[in-house]
């Protein structure tokens, strides 16, 4: 019924009257396209209009359609993760206003209405942290939006999502204005999300002779609900030759995950809790305050300094219990409590940076600067196992410190050739210490030379090339050696998870090259290639410890990653705009035997296509089809897992009701393809297999926006 409703609304779109001659632009602005052409590094800019195009509830939903980006659900109440080059998200540096997002903070909490733009930087820059082996994504919060002739304005957006029969509202608002010596804005957003999933799992095992010894079917159901409230004020004081700006950010979020599982044994022993369930409640607040000073010091010298303080405490309460089986489909009622886990995490970050830009000569500038941050984290985790009568109290402290100096030389050699050369030196120190134990400290230094060149054959055709040295540092959760135990059915395909305080950063050399050709004012076609040589690559180990299987991160030598991508966008006429993209990403881990010895969670192939059609003045129709391949990945000689492919079709109809009011109706994930994933563990004693089929759902979205 829901799918038919979506299709009817979209197909009926051309019958609605066109009520205005004012049509909102939905592609990247000409100014942004010009910026990409002239910039030596060639960063891609996803504009605010593009983010708002489908009326998405969260930034994660809006970025799923951007070429070269992969957005995945991390599971376990962690929200969505974002990555580049098909790699896992740890290889991509995700920044908010130029500063790293804290681990555990999901971009689901950000709404497109609160974002000014998103910068996608595929090559490294000495001015930004060199932590993005795959690349860097910089999310910039919205600034003032006052219009000429009016000192203040307001914008409001209301939306409704309907998924699997459940309606979830969302809304955002911004008030902004200016005076002779001050600009200000206040943005706010609130979202509510309901996500229901059901899956059918099959687990089997055989001995070394191939004789079956286990066959188990599980029906599972999850009900995930999240609420998020975000407020972001900004004030900019104008001063002669410069500005002083303060921006705050407050996000209050809570999430509840309900889970039920019914087990049917066809062969072999049952698990300890054949019918079970769990409930997880996560509550957190992210507080961020940032001050930025910019000043023209002399005719040829500009200065900038920034200091930011961030605090991100969160608490989780987890209950695991037995269920009393009801109807098929994991709909049992709650029974006796088996295990309780209470966890508190407090994470604070102090970061600061400064730089001086010197115009040494026409077409030649030198930037010298520094930046650093200190991240402190304390964690307590109390696990009460009622079945065993045990109490485990884990408390840890950790600290990550980073300091860097950099110099960047930008030189326009001629009308056709420009060069950017930089050198960045960073010192890292990580410390993890359990309560009553000895601290484990790791120190490392990284010197990162970076060279980028731009050669233009003509005003519309150019070649870019770059060499970079980057790294990937472990997050605090990977360093703290506490163990997260699996509640039921611990096995090779369902292991416990434990951190490794001896984990070292991964270091990489990278080469990038891209050929670009402009098509019209905002269109372009491009082809790019890259290669990364990675050392001390982090590949998880799967071990058996006192009868339980444990997964832990470990440095395991070298890896090679390479790939290519093509993108196309053009306006075929005043009414039609089309776009397409395709990418191939591959990698090989030397310590893991082939085939399929790729880096974990890499998407080997992806493609997308879409169009926008201006049906009439005030009415625009659009569609986007995206595909990401899955496939098998070998993580060790014994363990291989299967990632599900992703196929999504999104459609949208946008009306400009008048110059200040717009209405959007969109359908997301209309293909509704079930996700099939799994894992195999095989050694001399036999094999164990896990197959999971998860049902997918389509989404209907309606959003109304108004400015005044």
C-alpha distance (Angstrom), angle and dihedral (degrees) to the residues before:
residue distance angle dihedral
X1 . . .
X2 3.79 . .
X3 3.82 93.1 .
X4 3.82 91.9 50.0
X5 3.81 89.9 50.5
X6 3.81 91.5 53.2
X7 3.78 93.4 47.6
X8 3.81 92.2 49.0
X9 3.79 93.1 50.8
X10 3.79 93.4 49.7
X11 3.81 95.2 43.6
X12 3.78 91.0 49.3
X13 3.79 91.6 52.1
X14 3.85 95.3 97.6
X15 3.81 90.4 57.2
X16 3.81 93.2 62.7
X17 3.79 114.5 97.8
X18 3.77 119.0 -105.1
X19 3.79 101.4 -122.7
X20 3.77 101.3 -178.1
X21 3.79 143.2 35.5
X22 3.82 89.6 -143.0
X23 3.80 110.4 96.3
X24 3.79 118.7 -174.3
X25 3.80 115.9 -126.4
X26 3.78 110.7 -119.6
X27 3.79 102.2 -176.4
X28 3.76 132.8 73.8
X29 3.78 110.6 -68.5
X30 3.77 122.6 -108.0
X31 3.80 90.0 -115.2
X32 3.80 91.0 56.6
X33 3.80 91.0 47.6
X34 3.80 90.4 50.6
X35 3.80 89.9 49.7
X36 3.80 90.5 54.6
X37 3.82 91.5 48.7
X38 3.80 94.3 51.7
X39 3.80 98.8 39.2
X40 3.81 113.8 94.8
X41 3.82 92.6 -142.8
X42 3.81 93.1 45.5
X43 3.80 100.5 -142.1
X44 3.81 115.4 -167.9
X45 3.80 115.7 -124.7
X46 3.80 120.4 -150.1
X47 3.78 102.9 -160.1
X48 3.77 128.3 -143.1
X49 3.82 91.5 -109.9
X50 3.80 90.6 54.6
X51 3.81 91.6 50.1
X52 3.81 90.9 51.2
X53 3.79 94.2 44.8
X54 3.83 98.0 102.0
X55 3.81 97.5 31.1
X56 3.81 90.7 -116.8
X57 3.79 120.4 -172.1
X58 3.82 95.6 -137.6
X59 3.79 138.8 23.4
X60 3.81 88.7 -116.0
X61 3.82 90.6 62.0
X62 3.82 92.1 48.3
X63 3.81 94.2 50.3
X64 3.81 94.5 52.1
X65 3.82 89.6 83.0
X66 3.83 96.6 49.0
X67 3.84 112.2 108.6
X68 3.79 113.8 -111.6
X69 3.82 96.0 19.6
X70 3.80 127.2 107.7
X71 3.81 119.3 -160.7
X72 3.79 116.4 -169.3
X73 3.79 136.6 176.2
X74 3.80 105.5 -115.4
X75 3.80 92.2 -158.9
X76 3.77 127.9 -147.5
X77 3.78 92.9 80.4
X78 3.81 92.1 -62.1
X79 3.81 97.0 119.3
X80 3.79 125.3 -144.7
X81 3.79 129.8 -20.1
X82 3.80 127.6 -158.0
X83 3.80 129.3 -149.7
X84 3.82 144.5 164.8
X85 3.82 136.1 -137.5
X86 3.81 88.4 28.6
X87 3.82 90.1 -76.1
X88 3.78 129.1 129.7
X89 3.77 116.0 -81.0
X90 3.81 94.2 -104.2
X91 3.80 89.3 72.4
X92 3.81 92.0 57.9
X93 3.80 121.9 73.7
X94 3.83 109.0 -137.9
X95 3.80 113.8 -164.6
X96 3.79 133.8 -173.3
X97 3.81 110.0 -152.0
X98 3.80 88.3 -18.7
X99 3.83 96.3 -51.1
X100 3.84 124.9 102.8
X101 3.79 117.5 -97.8
X102 3.80 111.3 -120.9
X103 3.82 117.5 -106.3
X104 3.77 110.0 -96.0
X105 3.81 95.3 30.7
X106 3.80 109.9 118.2
X107 3.80 125.0 -148.6
X108 3.81 85.4 -136.8
X109 3.82 85.1 84.3
X110 3.83 91.0 63.5
X111 3.79 120.3 79.9
X112 3.83 122.4 -152.0
X113 3.82 90.3 -122.8
X114 3.83 89.8 65.4
X115 3.82 94.3 52.2
X116 3.79 125.2 90.0
X117 3.81 94.7 -167.8
X118 3.80 143.3 -40.1
X119 3.80 120.2 -122.9
X120 3.81 117.4 -152.3
X121 3.81 109.8 -160.6
X122 3.79 112.1 -173.6
X123 3.81 95.6 -179.9
X124 3.79 126.9 51.6
X125 3.80 125.1 -102.3
X126 3.78 126.3 -157.6
X127 3.82 90.3 -135.4
X128 3.80 92.2 60.4
X129 3.79 125.7 55.9
X130 3.81 111.9 -81.2
X131 3.82 90.7 -134.9
X132 3.82 95.3 108.8
X133 3.82 108.2 91.9
X134 3.80 90.4 168.4
X135 3.82 94.0 33.3
X136 3.79 143.0 -81.7
X137 3.81 131.9 -82.7
X138 3.80 114.3 -162.7
X139 3.82 115.6 -166.4
X140 3.81 112.6 -160.4
X141 3.79 118.8 -159.5
X142 3.78 118.4 -131.3
X143 3.78 119.2 -85.8
X144 3.80 132.1 -164.4
X145 3.79 118.1 -36.8
X146 3.81 102.0 -173.2
X147 3.79 113.6 147.8
X148 3.77 128.8 -141.0
X149 3.78 113.9 -84.9
X150 3.79 93.8 18.8
X151 3.80 122.2 80.5
X152 3.80 95.3 -158.2
X153 3.76 139.3 21.4
X154 3.77 139.8 176.0
X155 3.78 134.0 -147.4
X156 3.79 128.6 -166.6
X157 3.79 133.5 -176.6
X158 3.78 128.8 -171.2
X159 3.78 123.5 -171.4
X160 3.79 142.9 177.1
X161 3.80 127.4 -158.7
X162 3.79 121.5 -164.3
X163 3.82 115.9 -163.2
X164 3.80 124.0 168.1
X165 3.79 91.2 -18.3
X166 3.83 94.8 -49.9
X167 3.81 121.1 115.6
X168 3.82 119.4 -146.2
X169 3.85 119.8 -173.0
X170 3.80 127.4 -151.9
X171 3.77 136.4 178.8
X172 3.79 142.7 178.3
X173 3.80 136.3 -170.7
X174 3.77 137.8 -173.9
X175 3.80 132.5 -169.8
X176 3.79 117.6 -170.9
X177 3.76 139.2 164.6
X178 3.77 146.0 151.4
X179 3.77 144.1 -141.2
X180 3.77 133.9 -172.6
X181 3.80 93.5 -78.7
X182 3.82 104.6 20.6
X183 3.80 144.3 46.5
X184 3.79 122.0 -165.9
X185 3.77 141.7 177.3
X186 3.78 138.4 177.5
X187 3.80 119.7 -160.9
X188 3.76 128.8 -175.2
X189 3.79 137.0 175.3
X190 3.76 138.1 179.5
X191 3.78 127.0 -168.8
X192 3.77 137.0 178.9
X193 3.79 121.3 -162.9
X194 3.78 131.3 -168.7
X195 3.80 118.9 -173.9
X196 3.77 123.3 177.6
X197 3.79 123.8 -173.9
X198 3.78 135.0 177.0
X199 3.77 126.5 -171.4
X200 3.76 141.5 -179.6
X201 3.82 114.9 -140.9
X202 3.79 128.3 -167.6
X203 3.81 120.3 -166.6
X204 3.78 122.2 -175.2
X205 3.80 138.7 167.9
X206 3.78 139.3 -170.8
X207 3.80 134.4 -169.9
X208 3.80 127.7 -116.0
X209 3.82 91.1 -83.2
X210 3.79 92.3 54.2
X211 3.82 94.9 -106.6
X212 3.86 112.0 145.8
X213 3.80 113.6 -116.9
X214 3.82 103.1 164.1
X215 3.79 137.3 37.0
X216 3.79 120.3 164.2
X217 3.81 133.5 167.6
X218 3.81 122.1 -158.2
X219 3.79 128.5 -170.6
X220 3.80 111.4 -161.0
X221 3.78 134.6 -176.9
X222 3.81 129.6 -171.2
X223 3.78 131.1 -168.7
X224 3.82 112.5 -166.1
X225 3.80 120.5 -175.8
X226 3.78 126.7 179.1
X227 3.79 136.8 -180.0
X228 3.77 125.8 -168.6
X229 3.81 133.0 -177.5
X230 3.80 119.4 -171.9
X231 3.82 130.9 -176.3
X232 3.80 123.8 -178.2
X233 3.84 120.8 179.5
X234 3.79 122.2 -174.4
X235 3.82 131.7 -173.4
X236 3.81 125.4 -177.3
X237 3.79 120.3 -168.3
X238 3.79 114.4 -156.0
X239 3.77 117.1 -140.9
X240 3.81 133.3 171.1
X241 3.79 106.7 -69.4
X242 3.80 96.0 -5.6
X243 3.79 152.9 26.3
X244 3.79 140.1 -114.9
X245 3.80 114.0 -150.9
X246 3.80 133.7 -174.6
X247 3.78 122.7 -167.5
X248 3.77 126.8 -178.0
X249 3.78 129.9 -166.6
X250 3.79 127.6 -166.7
X251 3.79 123.5 177.7
X252 3.79 123.8 -179.8
X253 3.78 112.7 -170.2
X254 3.76 137.7 170.8
X255 3.76 131.2 176.6
X256 3.79 134.4 -173.8
X257 3.79 123.9 -163.6
X258 3.78 121.7 -167.9
X259 3.81 120.0 -168.2
X260 3.80 134.3 -174.8
X261 3.82 130.2 -179.7
X262 3.81 132.1 -175.1
X263 3.80 116.8 -165.8
X264 3.80 127.0 -154.4
X265 3.82 116.3 -168.3
X266 3.79 116.1 -152.4
X267 3.81 97.3 165.7
X268 3.79 134.4 9.2
X269 3.81 133.1 8.6
X270 3.79 122.8 -29.7
X271 3.79 122.9 -121.1
X272 3.80 120.4 -100.1
X273 3.83 91.5 -97.7
X274 3.84 110.2 27.0
X275 3.81 92.6 176.7
X276 3.77 111.6 38.6
X277 3.77 145.1 145.7
X278 3.76 141.7 -172.0
X279 3.78 140.6 -159.0
X280 3.79 125.6 -152.7
X281 3.80 126.5 -170.8
X282 3.81 119.5 -172.9
X283 3.80 123.4 -174.8
X284 3.77 125.3 178.9
X285 3.77 144.9 155.5
X286 3.78 127.5 -152.9
X287 3.81 116.3 -157.0
X288 3.78 120.2 -173.2
X289 3.80 131.5 174.0
X290 3.79 122.1 -178.8
X291 3.81 133.3 179.5
X292 3.82 121.1 -166.5
X293 3.81 125.7 -172.8
X294 3.82 122.8 -166.4
X295 3.79 123.1 -179.6
X296 3.81 139.4 170.0
X297 3.80 98.2 -132.3
X298 3.81 98.0 -177.4
X299 3.79 135.7 -14.3
X300 3.79 90.1 -79.7
X301 3.80 103.8 26.1
X302 3.83 129.9 74.5
X303 3.78 126.4 -177.4
X304 3.79 134.5 -160.6
X305 3.81 133.7 -178.4
X306 3.80 131.9 178.8
X307 3.78 135.0 -174.7
X308 3.79 125.2 -177.8
X309 3.78 136.1 -179.4
X310 3.78 121.5 -161.2
X311 3.81 131.1 -176.0
X312 3.80 122.2 -173.9
X313 3.83 116.3 176.4
X314 3.82 120.6 169.2
X315 3.77 137.8 171.9
X316 3.78 131.9 -157.5
X317 3.80 132.2 -165.7
X318 3.79 118.5 -163.5
X319 3.81 129.5 -173.9
X320 3.81 125.3 -174.3
X321 3.79 116.6 -167.1
X322 3.77 145.8 163.8
X323 3.81 117.6 -101.9
X324 3.76 130.0 -147.6
X325 3.77 107.6 -128.8
X326 3.76 116.3 -113.5
X327 3.77 127.0 162.5
X328 3.82 120.7 -11.1
X329 3.78 115.1 -83.1
X330 3.80 100.9 62.3
X331 3.79 95.5 -73.2
X332 3.79 96.7 139.8
X333 3.80 122.7 142.7
X334 3.79 123.3 -112.1
X335 3.79 117.3 -87.1
X336 3.83 136.4 173.2
X337 3.81 119.1 -15.1
X338 3.84 114.5 -114.3
X339 3.82 106.4 175.8
X340 3.81 138.3 9.6
X341 3.81 125.7 -164.8
X342 3.79 124.8 -172.8
X343 3.78 117.2 -172.8
X344 3.82 132.9 -178.0
X345 3.80 124.3 -172.8
X346 3.78 125.0 -176.5
X347 3.77 118.3 -174.4
X348 3.81 126.2 176.8
X349 3.80 128.6 -178.6
X350 3.78 131.2 -166.7
X351 3.80 114.5 -170.3
X352 3.78 133.1 172.9
X353 3.79 137.1 173.9
X354 3.76 141.0 174.2
X355 3.79 138.8 -178.2
X356 3.78 142.2 178.1
X357 3.80 120.7 -148.6
X358 3.79 116.8 -156.7
X359 3.81 123.0 -165.9
X360 3.82 95.6 -145.9
X361 3.81 94.5 177.5
X362 3.80 139.3 -23.0
X363 3.81 105.8 -56.3
X364 3.80 92.6 6.6
X365 3.81 126.4 96.3
X366 3.79 134.1 165.1
X367 3.81 124.5 -156.6
X368 3.80 122.4 -163.5
X369 3.79 121.8 -177.0
X370 3.77 152.4 134.5
X371 3.78 138.9 -138.0
X372 3.77 138.6 178.5
X373 3.75 145.6 162.4
X374 3.77 141.8 -162.1
X375 3.81 120.0 -148.9
X376 3.79 118.9 -166.9
X377 3.79 122.0 -172.1
X378 3.79 132.8 -178.4
X379 3.79 122.5 -175.9
X380 3.77 135.0 -175.4
X381 3.79 123.8 -172.9
X382 3.80 122.8 -178.5
X383 3.80 115.7 -171.1
X384 3.80 119.3 -171.4
X385 3.80 113.9 -168.2
X386 3.80 105.2 -163.5
X387 3.81 93.3 -175.9
X388 3.82 93.1 57.4
X389 3.80 96.3 29.6
X390 3.83 90.8 -126.4
X391 3.79 132.0 139.2
X392 3.81 121.9 -157.4
X393 3.81 119.2 -169.3
X394 3.82 113.2 -171.6
X395 3.81 119.8 -178.2
X396 3.78 125.2 173.8
X397 3.76 140.8 173.3
X398 3.77 125.6 -156.3
X399 3.77 139.2 176.1
X400 3.80 134.6 -169.2
X401 3.80 119.4 -167.4
X402 3.79 126.5 -173.6
X403 3.82 131.8 178.6
X404 3.80 127.2 176.6
X405 3.80 142.1 -179.7
X406 3.80 122.1 -163.7
X407 3.78 143.5 177.6
X408 3.79 125.3 -164.2
X409 3.80 125.8 -169.1
X410 3.83 117.4 -163.2
X411 3.78 114.8 -169.8
X412 3.81 129.8 176.1
X413 3.79 99.8 -155.3
X414 3.81 95.1 -177.0
X415 3.78 141.4 -26.4
X416 3.79 88.0 -74.9
X417 3.79 106.2 34.2
X418 3.81 131.8 55.6
X419 3.79 129.0 171.1
X420 3.79 133.3 -160.1
X421 3.81 118.8 -168.1
X422 3.77 125.0 176.5
X423 3.77 143.2 168.3
X424 3.78 124.3 -154.7
X425 3.79 127.0 -176.5
X426 3.81 120.3 -166.9
X427 3.77 132.3 -177.8
X428 3.82 118.5 -158.0
X429 3.78 130.3 -167.0
X430 3.81 125.2 -179.2
X431 3.80 126.8 -174.5
X432 3.80 131.1 -176.8
X433 3.81 124.3 178.7
X434 3.81 130.3 175.1
X435 3.79 120.6 -144.6
X436 3.81 108.0 -79.8
X437 3.82 92.3 2.2
X438 3.78 137.5 102.9
X439 3.77 120.6 -86.0
X440 3.80 119.7 -114.1
X441 3.81 113.3 -144.2
X442 3.80 128.1 -168.2
X443 3.82 122.6 -171.8
X444 3.78 127.9 -172.3
X445 3.79 139.3 163.6
X446 3.79 126.1 -151.2
X447 3.80 125.6 -165.5
X448 3.80 109.4 -164.6
X449 3.79 120.5 -166.4
X450 3.80 112.3 -168.3
X451 3.79 127.2 -170.2
X452 3.81 125.9 178.1
X453 3.77 129.1 175.8
X454 3.79 134.7 -170.4
X455 3.80 122.5 -162.8
X456 3.82 119.6 -176.7
X457 3.80 118.3 -161.4
X458 3.78 89.2 -175.1
X459 3.82 138.3 -10.9
X460 3.83 88.0 -84.2
X461 3.82 104.0 37.5
X462 3.81 128.1 61.8
X463 3.78 144.5 159.7
X464 3.81 124.0 -143.8
X465 3.80 127.1 -167.3
X466 3.78 133.3 172.7
X467 3.80 145.1 177.9
X468 3.81 120.8 -156.3
X469 3.79 144.3 170.7
X470 3.81 113.7 -144.6
X471 3.78 139.9 162.2
X472 3.81 143.9 -158.9
X473 3.78 116.5 -137.8
X474 3.83 122.0 -157.4
X475 3.78 116.3 -104.7
X476 3.78 118.3 -124.3
X477 3.79 93.4 -104.9
X478 3.82 90.3 60.5
X479 3.81 92.2 51.6
X480 3.81 101.4 49.0
X481 3.84 108.1 88.8
X482 3.79 97.8 -141.7
X483 3.79 118.9 129.1
X484 3.78 125.1 -127.7
X485 3.78 105.2 -154.0
X486 3.79 123.6 -148.1
X487 3.78 109.1 -120.0
X488 3.80 98.3 -142.4
X489 3.79 137.3 10.7
X490 3.81 102.4 14.3
X491 3.81 107.8 -164.2
X492 3.79 143.7 137.3
X493 3.81 89.9 -77.6
X494 3.82 93.8 41.5
X495 3.83 106.4 38.4
X496 3.80 134.7 165.1
X497 3.83 116.5 -103.8
X498 3.80 125.9 -129.5
X499 3.83 132.9 175.4
X500 3.80 126.8 -124.8
X501 3.84 118.2 -137.7
X502 3.83 90.6 -165.9
X503 3.80 93.8 61.8
X504 3.81 113.1 131.4
X505 3.83 129.6 -155.1
X506 3.80 119.3 -92.3
X507 3.82 113.8 -120.4
X508 3.79 124.4 -155.2
X509 3.79 142.6 -177.1
X510 3.79 115.1 -150.1
X511 3.81 139.7 -165.3
X512 3.80 123.0 -165.8
X513 3.80 132.6 -179.4
X514 3.80 132.2 172.8
X515 3.80 135.9 179.6
X516 3.83 116.4 -155.0
X517 3.78 134.6 -172.1
X518 3.82 122.4 -173.2
X519 3.79 119.3 -134.7
X520 3.78 112.7 -163.6
X521 3.80 122.4 -43.5
X522 3.82 99.8 -40.5
X523 3.81 104.9 8.6
X524 3.79 128.5 97.3
X525 3.77 144.7 163.0
X526 3.80 120.4 -146.4
X527 3.79 140.7 175.3
X528 3.81 122.0 -163.2
X529 3.80 138.3 179.7
X530 3.80 132.5 -170.1
X531 3.79 142.7 177.5
X532 3.82 132.0 -164.4
X533 3.82 128.0 -164.5
X534 3.82 106.0 -159.1
X535 3.79 126.1 -167.6
X536 3.83 129.3 -164.7
X537 3.80 88.1 18.7
X538 3.81 115.1 -165.2
X539 3.81 109.5 -121.3
X540 3.84 117.6 165.4
X541 3.80 120.0 -117.4
X542 3.80 121.1 -140.2
X543 3.81 111.2 -149.1
X544 3.81 138.5 169.7
X545 3.81 112.6 -128.0
X546 3.82 118.7 -177.7
X547 3.78 93.1 -30.0
X548 3.83 96.5 -43.0
X549 3.79 127.6 100.9
X550 3.82 114.7 -127.2
X551 3.81 131.4 -170.7
X552 3.82 117.0 -153.7
X553 3.84 133.5 168.5
X554 3.80 118.8 -110.7
X555 3.81 139.7 171.3
X556 3.81 108.4 -109.8
X557 3.78 111.4 176.0
X558 3.79 128.8 -97.4
X559 3.80 137.6 -5.6
X560 3.79 134.6 -177.0
X561 3.81 123.3 -149.3
X562 3.80 127.1 -176.8
X563 3.77 140.5 158.1
X564 3.78 151.0 147.6
X565 3.80 136.2 -130.5
X566 3.80 138.4 -170.2
X567 3.80 127.1 -160.6
X568 3.80 131.6 -173.4
X569 3.79 132.9 -174.7
X570 3.80 128.7 163.6
X571 3.79 143.0 153.0
X572 3.81 106.4 -121.6
X573 3.79 90.9 -171.7
X574 3.78 141.0 -22.2
X575 3.83 87.6 -74.0
X576 3.82 105.5 35.7
X577 3.82 129.3 65.5
X578 3.80 119.4 173.0
X579 3.80 132.7 -174.3
X580 3.79 137.8 -179.4
X581 3.80 138.9 173.8
X582 3.78 140.7 179.5
X583 3.81 133.9 -176.3
X584 3.79 138.4 -173.5
X585 3.83 117.3 -160.3
X586 3.79 124.6 -179.2
X587 3.80 137.9 170.9
X588 3.78 141.0 175.5
X589 3.82 127.7 -152.5
X590 3.79 109.9 -151.1
X591 3.82 95.7 -152.0
X592 3.83 93.2 54.8
X593 3.82 121.0 71.3
X594 3.78 117.5 -123.7
X595 2.89 159.9 -85.8
X596 3.84 106.5 75.0
X597 3.83 93.0 6.5
X598 3.80 91.4 152.6
X599 3.77 128.2 148.6
X600 3.80 109.7 -82.7
X601 3.80 117.8 -80.1
X602 3.81 94.5 1.0
X603 3.80 114.2 157.9
X604 3.83 103.1 -138.2
X605 3.81 97.3 -162.8
X606 3.80 136.6 18.9
X607 3.79 137.6 169.0
X608 3.77 140.4 171.9
X609 3.79 142.5 -177.4
X610 3.77 135.2 -174.8
X611 3.76 147.8 156.5
X612 3.79 142.6 -154.9
X613 3.79 119.4 -148.3
X614 3.79 122.1 -168.0
X615 3.78 98.4 -148.1
X616 3.79 94.7 178.6
X617 3.77 139.9 -20.0
X618 3.77 103.9 -62.3
X619 3.84 96.9 13.5
X620 3.80 125.7 89.2
X621 3.81 127.8 175.2
X622 3.78 125.0 -162.4
X623 3.78 144.1 170.9
X624 3.82 136.3 -169.9
X625 3.80 128.5 -165.7
X626 3.83 117.3 -166.6
X627 3.79 130.6 -177.3
X628 3.80 131.7 -174.9
X629 3.75 121.7 -178.2
X630 3.78 122.8 -132.3
X631 3.78 122.5 -173.4
X632 3.78 138.2 144.5
X633 3.81 123.5 -41.1
X634 3.79 121.8 -169.1
X635 3.81 110.5 -142.4
X636 3.81 96.4 176.1
X637 3.79 139.6 -9.0
X638 3.82 88.8 -83.3
X639 3.82 106.1 30.6
X640 3.82 128.3 66.5
X641 3.79 127.9 165.2
X642 3.79 133.7 -163.6
X643 3.83 121.0 -135.2
X644 3.78 117.5 -156.4
X645 3.81 119.8 -119.1
X646 3.80 118.5 -119.3
X647 3.81 124.0 -135.3
X648 3.79 119.5 173.9
X649 3.79 135.2 171.9
X650 3.81 118.4 -165.2
X651 3.81 126.1 -177.2
X652 3.80 131.2 -175.3
X653 3.80 140.4 -173.8
X654 3.83 116.9 -163.7
X655 3.78 125.7 -170.4
X656 3.80 128.4 -168.2
X657 3.81 99.4 -148.6
X658 3.80 89.8 -177.2
X659 3.79 137.3 -23.9
X660 3.82 91.9 -72.6
X661 3.82 104.4 29.5
X662 3.78 131.2 69.7
X663 3.80 137.0 175.9
X664 3.80 126.9 -159.0
X665 3.79 130.4 -171.3
X666 3.78 116.4 -175.4
X667 3.77 140.5 168.7
X668 3.81 120.7 -148.5
X669 3.79 129.6 -163.5
X670 3.80 93.5 6.9
X671 3.82 92.9 165.7
X672 3.82 90.9 64.9
X673 3.81 94.4 -161.0
X674 3.79 114.7 -177.2
X675 3.80 114.4 -122.6
X676 3.81 116.1 -122.1
X677 3.82 116.7 -166.0
X678 3.78 136.5 154.2
X679 3.80 150.5 150.7
X680 3.81 140.0 -127.2
X681 3.81 128.5 -156.0
X682 3.80 114.9 -170.3
X683 3.84 130.9 174.7
X684 3.78 138.1 141.8
X685 3.82 92.1 -70.4
X686 3.79 94.4 57.3
X687 3.78 141.4 -86.1
X688 3.79 138.8 -70.5
X689 3.81 123.8 -159.7
X690 3.79 134.1 -167.4
X691 3.80 125.3 -170.3
X692 3.83 124.0 -176.6
X693 3.80 127.9 -172.0
X694 3.82 113.6 -170.7
X695 3.77 122.2 -168.2
X696 3.80 117.1 -126.6
X697 3.81 130.6 -151.7
X698 3.79 138.0 -152.6
X699 3.81 123.3 -125.7
X700 3.81 130.7 -139.9
X701 3.82 114.9 -156.5
X702 3.78 129.9 -169.8
X703 3.80 121.2 -179.3
X704 3.79 134.1 175.0
X705 3.81 123.5 -163.8
X706 3.79 131.0 -171.8
X707 3.81 135.8 178.6
X708 3.77 127.5 -161.1
